[in-house]
Amino acid sequence: MTVQDEAPTSEGAQALEVWIDQDLCTGDGICAQYAPEVFELDIDGLAYVKSADDELLQSVGATTPVPLPLLQDVVDSAKECPGDCIHVRRVSDSVEVYGPAAD
């Protein structure tokens, strides 16, 4: 079983952050459907992450923390994204645990 296949749990949870590669975003909005608190489509038709204050983060490579209650929704967004553009990584070592570069 790989890290990507494991179900997220609250026990031993590590801080995670998420970012979107807009160059690969197809604008389907699946992420915003799964986790509207974390993702939003902008007027350019691409998805972006949002800050904890609900601010759209449009700078290239902008990350936002993944709130533990929304972890499964964010993971599902990464798994279902047709553009494979959602990256979830550990804050401690920047290793991608969900998304296209996860082992």
Secondary structure by P-SEA (a helix, b strand, c coil): ccccccccccccccbbbbbbcccccccccccccccccccccccccbbbbbccccccccccbbbbbbcccaaaaaaaaaaacccccbbbbbccccccccccccc
